[in-house]
Amino acid sequence: MNILLQRIVERLVRTGNLTITSANGSSRSFGDGTGDPVHVVFRTGHAERAVAMDPMLALPEAFMDGEIDIVEGDVLGLLHTAYQNMGPGGVEAAWTKALEGLRHAFRRLQQLNTTSRSRRNVQRHYDLSGEMYKLFLDEDMQYSCAYFERPDMTLDEAQLAKKRHIAAKMQMKPGLSVLDIGSGWGGLGLYLARNFEADVLGVTLSTEQHTVSTDRAHAEGLQNHVHFELRDYRHLTERFDRIVSVGMFEHVGVNHYRAFFEKCATLLKPDGVMVLHSIGRNGPPYATNAFIRKYIFPGGYIPALSEVLPVIEKSGLMVTDIEILRLHYAETLKHWRERFMANRDKAKAIYDERFCRMWEFYLAGSEASFRWQEMMNFQIQLTRRNDVLPITRDYMAEAEQALAMQDNQTTAEQQDAAAAQKGKKRISEAGE
């Protein structure tokens, strides 16, 4: 085994049950033998050297390229072993600290997300095959953190609860105009139009998502209430009663926060309400994970609240509520990872083995960061005046409860209709 890699692992892994087989065939065990065993096999000396010098990038790259295999356990187990030894007092090589420090120092250069660059960055990820996303997302194609009101919720139930949670914070009422910045596959916009007869404009930079969401609006007969456009939010001039943005702020970039909030302030009516839902970090500002930035979300950045709130204060908007969602995304990613792995062969048929390895590491690594590191989600409610909303949060819970009853009734009616359709089909088949 590469001597530098060996010394790093010896110092790092004090707890756990890790075995590493080097490219020359020799094996060593690390840790105190507790927990589920993880066995990593290095296929090349190149991978050993690269991981020793830059583990945050080289480890997932080597896994993608087949230079590393995990023959016992999985990626999530390997990352759990690493993270449980990297807490307070944990070991980290001086040069890896320096490397991450440089990445943090140059993070603004990596996030120059102009209009044209933002479109290219979005296309890199969100214009992948829709069939691939269907392999692991819920039926409504929600590609953001779900809201687990109960630990036994299914993914579909938790994503529906997320939409209720956001609608309640928006204090939705019938007939309002709504802007959805980064509208995805249209699920939230359709929900607001369907339940509140809202006039919704969803904007996205993804051609694939725009096509799917537009088709969905027409299929439901909601095209007169909700429409989706390929537009950058910076080019909008209309004003709205409500603005919502879910899972898009991570792509804005710290250089553009001021422009984002100032634009939202001009688009929001004086008595309007905005809800921003984004991934964040509990710790101080830090560089985007090198693997995620290079392969998954180019131009992306996960902010600390200390970077967001000062900009809001200067934008003409005021914060009326903040909620931190801690383990909700870890549970969401667990569902996604398990679904993706169950459909891995189908994903491989759409793309290839390297793509599957990349997404396996991405989903497991993201789950690990929310479960054992400092990642979280925040929801910030914003207004332009401090008298727009009730002075207690009770209205949120009341609205959520009412929406839950409405959603349950709708689900029951859909199930009855499906059962009746199946019954008619059986009768028809029996008659033949």
PyMOL commands that set and color helices and strands:
alter all, ss='L'
color gray80, all
select helices_A, chain A and resi 3-12+45-53+55-64+75-84+94-105+109-111+115-126+130-134+155-169+187-196+207-219+233-235+249-251+254-267+290-296+305-313+328-342+344-350+353-372+394-431
alter helices_A, ss='H'
color red, helices_A
select strands_A, chain A and resi 18-21+27-30+38-42+68-72+177-181+199-204+226-230+240-246+268-281+318-325+375-383
alter strands_A, ss='S'
color yellow, strands_A
deselect
rebuild
show_as cartoon
